[in-house]
Amino acid sequence: MKRMWLMLALLACLPAGAMAKEAPEMAADPALEKRVMAISEDLRCLVCQNESLAASHAELALDLRQQVREKLKAGASDKEVVDFMVQRYGDFVLYKPPVKPYTLVLWYGPFVLLGIGAATLFMFLRRRMQIGKQAQVAMSDEEKQRVETMLKNGIGEDKA
């Protein structure tokens, strides 16, 4: 009986072991691996798009980190590696794209939209206050007296 349970436990573990992946390759030199991770922090994962290359577990991110590692092993500087990635994938691969004519909207668009929203809100509130002031029409003495009698006697009892 114990033997049967042991066999079932082993069979249950087989699919998990079959789907296991290899550990990601790391450089033997810790200084080189530190440089790889520093560069990868500044690059965007092209699959995830909201994660850095260092934080992503996508297969493309693993491949790109491997390319960075190989370029650094070949003697390329950090700037050369980043330039290679930008040349290959465009400014989108950078987490902080440079300010260029075609990225002005990216950098300053939120501030412009915030300004437009604030101006619209200001104009709306100003117009609303003007309408409120126009609604306050001055009453003649006769109308004021009539209102006072209506309030004292009850509405609808005034027959004037």
PyMOL commands that set and color helices and strands:
alter all, ss='L'
color gray80, all
select helices_A, chain A and resi 2-18+30-42+59-73+78-89+91-93+101-135+141-153
alter helices_A, ss='H'
color red, helices_A
deselect
rebuild
show_as cartoon
